[in-house]
Amino acid sequence: MSSIVELLAHKRDGGEHTAAEIARLIGAFSSGELADYQMSAWLMAVFQRGMTDAETDALTQAMLRSGEVLDLSKVPGVKVDKHSTGGVGDKISLCLAPLVAACGVPVPMVSGRGLGHTGGTLDKLEAIAGFDVNLDTRAFARTVAEVGASMIGQTKEIAPADKRIYALRDVTATVECVPLIVASILSKKLAEGIDALVLDVKVGAGAFMKTEASARVLAEALVRVGARGGKRVVALLTDMSAPIGRTIGNALETREAIEVLHGKGPDDTVALTLALGAEMLVLGQKAKRLAEAEAKLQKALTSGKGVATMRRLVAAHGGDARVVDEPDRLPRAKVQLEVLSERAGWVTAIDPLELGLTAVELGAGRTRADQVVKPDVGLELSVARGARVKKGVQLATIHADDRAQAKAVLSRVKRAFTIADASFPTPPLVLGRVEGGLPIDHAARPGRLRVGQRAGPPTAELRGRRREEGAAARPGAVGRRGPLREVPR
């Protein structure tokens, strides 16, 4: 058998590892036989040379098996999770999980915290007094069985090799590598004991994938490798050229998610929840067609079943379940400062990256993993893209600790809004869809829930754009690198 150094040299020179070789590398790293500096060298070799699907699948499985794989076989039904690659105002998991569970599909969800300009599901849940995101694996499995859903953070038992490898990637400039991203995401998700997975791959200024072509490369790799791991996987490419909904910040976003469960909430938040939820119900075998699945989700909203499941979920995690019916119990910032339009016209753009970074400046996010976030601060939007406004109309509200902090970011928030003399068409919410050969109906959604889905293989126009943007991976490979980074949700 080759030595560790020989394996490093093999990948450095562009060779392909066997599954046994990758398992040996991860096992040696977990045991301490392979030093951090040697793993860093191997990661850089992968970054430069890429990996095939078979190698990426083997890496995913090795990282998955480095810790505990939850056994949810006693939980009846097809277990389905959802993962987002990260965006601004992305509170979808908070309303999606209880709503899908209310329709009979168990949702075991291991989520993450916010980092950089993107928010984290765990931070939003912790805005609810007493909510414990650190349930052990037994309590997690029990909650999924009894409530239908549970949302926790990554435990030390779940894919521990991934946690150590990611720390090295973060300091060795090897984060932006598609095979490593795929293995990191899937090793954690498959450790949950799920049967199927729906991916929300964000595209645009507020996402880590700025172009549709690069997002599709990642989505296709995730679907392929997930299928090789025996899971049913569907990915939606969704627009992140503007914030989702009207809130950015932990308690603010939690309040908006609760509004969705009460049959309210902004149109885009509702539409994205239903689009992802419909995919989950079809994968969970509770509906045969997407239109049928959306109808079931709508019924769960109007009947109150979604709200009831959310109450039970919060209570099972030790949180104050009264928040679900009384969202004013959520923390509220001491100061609210209005942001007014300086001219009349059409709101043609709202910069999600700028607003996400502003929320971080207020304390709603973090730039280092060890930072503590504030639950009450953030931003609340009063208008959406496409709105016509007059001079002096309120564009947003800044929620801050004090007036000085709010005034310090006022000009930054104003700059995030582009107001022009003429309107400009907004992109569809769902830009594309990638699936692993599953017989899922592509029928358009009715009424206001039609979110611009483009089903099937990429068009000739898209294929041309992909070539122009240099996004095509070499044949047989997951890909080498790109402007990508994974954030667990």
TALINTA-V147267 format. One record per residue. RES is the residue in one small letter. SS is DSSP state (a for helix, b for strand, c for the rest). PHI is phi in degrees with one decimal (NA if undefined). OMEGA is omega in radians with two decimals (999 if undefined). Layout:
res = (RES	RES)
ss = (SS	SS)
phi = (PHI	PHI)
omega = (OMEGA	OMEGA)
//
This chain:
res = (m	s	s	i	v	e	l	l	a	h	k	r	d	g	g	e	h	t	a	a	e	i	a	r	l	i	g	a	f	s	s	g	e	l	a	d	y	q	m	s	a	w	l	m	a	v	f	q	r	g	m	t	d	a	e	t	d	a	l	t	q	a	m	l	r	s	g	e	v	l	d	l	s	k	v	p	g	v	k	v	d	k	h	s	t	g	g	v	g	d	k	i	s	l	c	l	a	p	l	v	a	a	c	g	v	p	v	p	m	v	s	g	r	g	l	g	h	t	g	g	t	l	d	k	l	e	a	i	a	g	f	d	v	n	l	d	t	r	a	f	a	r	t	v	a	e	v	g	a	s	m	i	g	q	t	k	e	i	a	p	a	d	k	r	i	y	a	l	r	d	v	t	a	t	v	e	c	v	p	l	i	v	a	s	i	l	s	k	k	l	a	e	g	i	d	a	l	v	l	d	v	k	v	g	a	g	a	f	m	k	t	e	a	s	a	r	v	l	a	e	a	l	v	r	v	g	a	r	g	g	k	r	v	v	a	l	l	t	d	m	s	a	p	i	g	r	t	i	g	n	a	l	e	t	r	e	a	i	e	v	l	h	g	k	g	p	d	d	t	v	a	l	t	l	a	l	g	a	e	m	l	v	l	g	q	k	a	k	r	l	a	e	a	e	a	k	l	q	k	a	l	t	s	g	k	g	v	a	t	m	r	r	l	v	a	a	h	g	g	d	a	r	v	v	d	e	p	d	r	l	p	r	a	k	v	q	l	e	v	l	s	e	r	a	g	w	v	t	a	i	d	p	l	e	l	g	l	t	a	v	e	l	g	a	g	r	t	r	a	d	q	v	v	k	p	d	v	g	l	e	l	s	v	a	r	g	a	r	v	k	k	g	v	q	l	a	t	i	h	a	d	d	r	a	q	a	k	a	v	l	s	r	v	k	r	a	f	t	i	a	d	a	s	f	p	t	p	p	l	v	l	g	r	v	e	g	g	l	p	i	d	h	a	a	r	p	g	r	l	r	v	g	q	r	a	g	p	p	t	a	e	l	r	g	r	r	r	e	e	g	a	a	a	r	p	g	a	v	g	r	r	g	p	l	r	e	v	p	r)
ss = (c	c	c	a	a	a	a	a	a	a	a	a	c	c	c	c	c	c	a	a	a	a	a	a	a	a	a	a	a	a	a	c	c	c	c	a	a	a	a	a	a	a	a	a	a	a	a	a	a	c	b	b	a	a	a	a	a	a	a	a	a	a	a	a	c	c	c	c	c	c	c	c	c	c	c	c	c	c	c	b	b	b	b	b	c	c	c	c	c	c	c	a	a	a	a	a	a	a	a	a	a	a	c	c	c	c	b	b	b	b	b	c	c	c	b	c	c	b	c	c	a	a	a	a	a	c	c	c	c	c	c	c	c	c	c	c	a	a	a	a	a	a	a	a	a	a	a	c	b	b	b	b	b	c	c	c	c	c	c	a	a	a	a	a	a	a	a	a	a	a	a	c	c	c	c	c	c	a	a	a	a	a	a	a	a	a	a	a	a	a	c	c	c	c	c	b	b	b	b	b	b	b	b	c	c	c	c	c	c	c	c	a	a	a	a	a	a	a	a	a	a	a	a	a	a	a	a	a	c	c	c	b	b	b	b	b	b	b	b	c	c	c	c	c	c	c	b	b	c	a	a	a	a	a	a	a	a	a	a	a	a	c	c	c	c	c	a	a	a	a	a	a	a	a	a	a	a	a	a	a	a	a	a	c	c	c	c	c	c	a	a	a	a	a	a	a	a	a	a	a	a	a	a	c	a	a	a	a	a	a	a	a	a	a	a	a	c	c	c	c	a	a	a	a	c	c	a	a	a	c	c	c	c	c	b	b	b	b	b	b	c	c	c	c	b	b	b	b	b	b	c	a	a	a	a	a	a	a	a	a	a	a	c	c	c	c	c	c	c	c	c	c	c	c	c	c	c	b	b	b	b	c	c	c	c	c	c	b	b	c	c	c	c	b	b	b	b	b	b	b	c	c	a	a	a	a	a	a	c	a	a	a	a	a	a	c	b	b	b	b	c	c	c	c	c	c	c	c	c	b	b	b	b	b	b	c	c	c	c	c	c	c	c	c	c	c	a	a	a	c	c	c	c	c	c	c	c	c	c	a	a	a	a	a	a	a	a	a	c	c	c	c	c	c	c	c	b	b	b	c	c	c	c	c	c	c	c	c	c)
phi = (NA	-64.2	-76.7	-58.4	-62.6	-64.3	-67.3	-62.1	-64.4	-60.6	-72.7	-56.3	-89.3	90.1	-76.1	-104.3	-79.4	-83.3	-61.0	-65.4	-66.2	-66.9	-60.2	-67.1	-59.9	-68.6	-63.4	-66.4	-67.4	-65.3	-84.6	98.3	-66.2	-98.0	-75.7	-56.4	-68.1	-72.8	-63.5	-61.0	-64.1	-66.2	-61.7	-66.5	-64.4	-64.0	-56.8	-81.8	-101.8	79.0	-142.7	-78.5	-58.2	-63.6	-65.9	-64.4	-62.4	-64.7	-65.9	-58.2	-66.1	-65.9	-69.3	-59.3	-80.0	-71.6	-139.2	-85.7	-104.7	-65.5	-104.8	-106.8	-62.7	-79.7	-84.2	-66.7	101.1	-86.7	-82.9	-130.2	-117.3	-130.1	-131.1	-110.9	-81.1	105.7	-157.2	-103.6	79.1	-85.1	-105.4	-59.9	-58.5	-65.4	-96.3	-69.1	-59.2	-66.8	-67.9	-65.9	-61.8	-64.7	-93.9	99.0	-102.7	-66.2	-124.4	-87.5	-128.0	-98.0	-111.8	-132.8	-98.4	-71.4	-150.4	71.8	-83.6	-99.2	-84.5	-123.0	-59.6	-62.9	-62.9	-68.3	-63.3	-73.2	-69.1	-84.0	-54.9	85.1	-66.2	-101.3	-93.9	-111.2	-60.3	-74.6	-64.2	-67.9	-65.1	-60.7	-62.7	-64.1	-66.5	-60.4	-67.4	-86.6	-99.4	107.1	-157.7	-154.9	-129.7	-133.4	-89.7	-66.9	-86.2	-68.1	-85.3	-92.3	43.4	-62.3	-62.8	-61.5	-61.1	-70.3	-66.6	-62.3	-60.0	-70.8	-59.7	-65.5	-110.1	-121.2	58.8	-121.1	-67.7	-82.7	-141.3	-56.8	-58.9	-70.9	-63.5	-59.7	-64.4	-65.2	-62.9	-72.1	-63.3	-72.6	-68.4	-69.8	-70.3	-72.9	84.2	-82.7	-104.3	-152.1	-144.3	-110.8	-109.4	-108.4	-96.4	-78.7	-134.6	133.5	-61.0	-91.3	-108.1	-78.9	-99.9	-80.7	-117.3	-63.2	-64.9	-67.8	-65.7	-67.6	-57.8	-65.6	-60.7	-64.2	-65.8	-61.9	-66.2	-62.2	-70.5	-61.8	-65.3	-63.4	-83.5	85.7	-111.1	-88.3	-132.3	-131.0	-124.3	-106.3	-92.9	-121.7	-70.9	-132.0	-90.0	-150.6	-60.6	-81.8	72.1	-121.7	-131.1	-136.7	137.4	-67.6	-65.7	-61.6	-70.8	-63.0	-61.5	-65.2	-62.7	-65.1	-59.2	-59.0	-65.7	-89.6	82.7	-118.3	89.2	-62.7	-57.9	-70.5	-63.9	-64.6	-62.5	-69.4	-60.3	-71.1	-63.8	-69.9	-63.4	-62.9	-60.7	-66.9	-68.4	-67.5	-63.1	-81.1	63.5	-103.9	-158.5	-94.7	-127.3	-63.5	-62.3	-63.2	-64.5	-64.7	-63.1	-65.6	-65.5	-61.1	-65.4	-65.4	-71.6	-70.7	-80.9	89.3	-65.5	-64.3	-63.2	-61.5	-66.1	-63.5	-58.1	-65.2	-63.2	-62.0	-63.2	-64.7	-93.8	82.3	-88.1	-79.7	-67.8	-63.4	-58.8	-62.7	-101.9	-130.3	-62.3	-66.6	-71.3	-66.5	-57.4	-131.4	-64.4	-70.1	-126.1	-123.2	-119.8	-76.5	-111.2	-107.3	-71.0	-93.6	-156.5	-91.3	149.8	-107.4	-78.3	-97.1	-156.0	-133.2	-74.4	-69.6	-64.4	-62.2	-71.5	-63.4	-68.3	-64.8	-62.3	-63.3	-60.4	-73.6	110.9	-80.3	-134.3	-137.9	-106.0	-129.2	-62.3	-91.0	-77.6	-96.7	-98.9	-94.5	-77.7	-98.9	-85.4	152.2	-131.5	-128.3	-87.4	-103.0	-131.7	-116.5	-58.1	95.1	-74.8	-99.2	-125.7	-101.1	-61.6	88.6	-72.7	-72.3	-94.3	-161.0	-127.6	-93.0	-104.4	-138.3	-68.9	-151.6	-67.2	-63.5	-64.0	-65.1	-67.2	-66.1	-107.8	-57.3	-65.5	-64.8	-66.2	-59.2	-64.0	-72.4	-99.8	-101.5	-117.2	-120.0	-77.1	-130.4	-74.9	-138.6	-63.0	-90.0	-70.6	-66.0	-69.1	-105.0	-91.7	-175.0	-149.1	-127.6	-136.8	-96.3	73.0	-90.3	-80.3	-106.4	-65.5	-103.2	-59.6	-66.3	-79.9	-77.3	55.0	-71.8	-89.0	-72.3	-111.4	76.0	-67.0	-109.5	-90.0	81.6	-70.3	-62.1	-73.4	-61.1	-62.7	-66.2	-60.8	-65.3	-63.6	-62.1	-66.6	-63.1	-86.1	67.3	-92.5	-69.3	-83.1	-66.1	-54.4	79.0	-115.9	-69.0	134.5	-100.5	-158.6	175.0	-78.1	-126.4	-158.7	-97.5	-128.4	-65.9	-126.2)
omega = (-3.13	3.07	3.11	-3.12	3.11	3.11	3.09	-3.14	-3.14	3.12	3.09	-3.09	3.07	3.14	3.11	3.12	2.92	3.10	-3.14	3.13	3.13	3.09	3.13	3.12	-3.11	3.10	3.13	3.10	3.14	-3.10	-3.11	3.12	3.12	-3.05	3.13	-3.10	3.08	3.07	3.10	3.11	3.13	3.12	3.11	3.09	3.09	3.13	-3.09	-3.00	-3.12	3.11	3.03	3.06	-3.12	3.10	-3.12	3.07	3.14	3.10	3.10	-3.11	3.14	3.11	3.07	-3.07	3.10	3.14	-3.09	2.99	-3.04	3.10	3.12	-3.08	3.13	3.06	-3.08	3.07	3.11	-3.09	-3.06	3.07	3.07	3.10	3.06	3.10	2.97	3.13	-3.12	-3.09	-3.07	3.12	-2.96	-3.09	-3.05	3.10	-3.09	-3.05	3.13	-3.13	3.11	3.10	3.12	3.11	3.02	3.12	3.12	-3.09	2.99	-3.00	3.00	-3.00	-3.10	3.11	3.12	3.07	-3.07	-3.05	-3.11	3.13	-3.14	-3.13	-3.10	3.13	3.13	3.12	-3.12	2.98	3.06	-3.08	3.05	-3.07	-3.09	3.13	-3.06	3.06	3.05	-3.01	3.11	3.13	3.09	-3.14	-3.14	-3.14	3.08	-3.12	-3.03	-3.07	-3.07	3.13	3.02	-3.13	-3.11	3.03	3.13	3.12	3.13	-3.14	-3.04	3.07	-3.12	3.11	3.12	-3.10	3.13	-3.14	-3.14	3.11	3.10	3.11	-3.08	-3.09	3.14	3.09	3.12	3.11	-2.98	-3.09	-3.00	-3.14	3.13	3.06	-3.12	-3.12	3.14	-3.13	-3.00	3.14	3.11	-3.07	-3.13	3.11	-3.14	-3.07	-3.11	3.06	-3.08	-3.05	3.01	-3.10	3.04	-3.08	-3.04	-3.12	3.03	-3.01	-3.12	-3.10	3.04	3.04	-3.02	-3.10	3.11	-3.12	-3.14	3.09	3.14	3.08	3.13	-3.12	-3.14	3.12	3.12	-3.13	-3.13	-3.07	3.06	3.09	3.08	3.10	3.07	-3.12	3.04	-3.01	3.03	3.11	2.98	3.00	-3.03	-3.02	3.04	3.05	3.03	3.12	3.04	3.10	-3.06	-3.11	3.06	-3.05	-2.89	3.13	3.13	-3.14	3.09	3.10	-3.14	3.11	3.09	3.09	3.12	-3.13	3.09	3.10	3.14	3.09	3.14	-3.08	-3.07	3.10	3.12	-3.07	-3.14	3.08	-3.12	-3.14	3.12	3.13	3.12	3.09	-3.13	3.13	3.10	3.09	3.13	3.06	3.04	3.05	3.14	-3.09	-3.13	3.12	3.09	-3.14	3.14	3.10	3.11	3.11	3.09	3.13	3.10	3.06	-3.06	-3.13	-3.10	-3.13	3.11	3.11	-3.13	3.12	3.12	3.10	-3.11	3.13	-3.14	-3.13	-3.12	3.11	3.09	-3.10	3.11	-3.07	3.11	3.14	-3.08	3.10	-3.13	-3.07	3.08	3.04	3.10	-3.14	3.14	-3.11	-3.09	-3.04	3.01	-3.12	-3.13	3.06	-3.02	3.12	3.13	3.11	3.06	3.10	-3.12	3.05	-3.07	3.14	3.02	-3.00	-3.09	-3.13	3.14	3.14	3.09	3.11	3.08	3.10	3.08	3.11	3.10	3.14	-3.13	-3.14	-3.08	3.04	3.04	-3.05	-3.07	-3.14	3.07	-3.13	3.09	-3.08	-2.93	-3.03	3.11	-3.08	3.09	-3.09	3.13	3.14	3.10	3.05	3.14	-3.12	3.04	-3.05	3.03	3.07	3.13	3.10	-3.14	3.09	-3.06	3.03	3.07	3.09	-2.99	3.11	-3.12	-3.06	3.14	3.11	-3.14	-3.12	-3.13	-3.12	-3.05	-3.10	3.13	3.12	3.13	-3.12	-3.10	-3.13	3.04	-3.13	-3.04	-3.12	-3.12	3.13	-3.12	-3.08	3.10	-3.12	3.07	-3.12	3.11	-3.04	-3.10	-3.06	3.11	3.14	-3.11	3.08	-3.11	-3.11	-3.12	-3.11	-3.13	-3.09	3.14	3.14	-3.06	2.93	-3.03	-3.11	3.05	-2.98	2.99	-3.12	3.00	-3.04	3.02	-3.07	-3.13	3.13	3.10	3.12	-3.14	3.13	3.10	3.12	-3.14	3.13	-3.13	-3.09	3.08	-3.02	-3.05	3.10	3.14	-3.06	3.07	-3.10	3.03	-3.13	-3.06	-3.05	3.11	-3.10	-2.99	3.05	-3.12	3.03	-3.09	3.14	999)
//
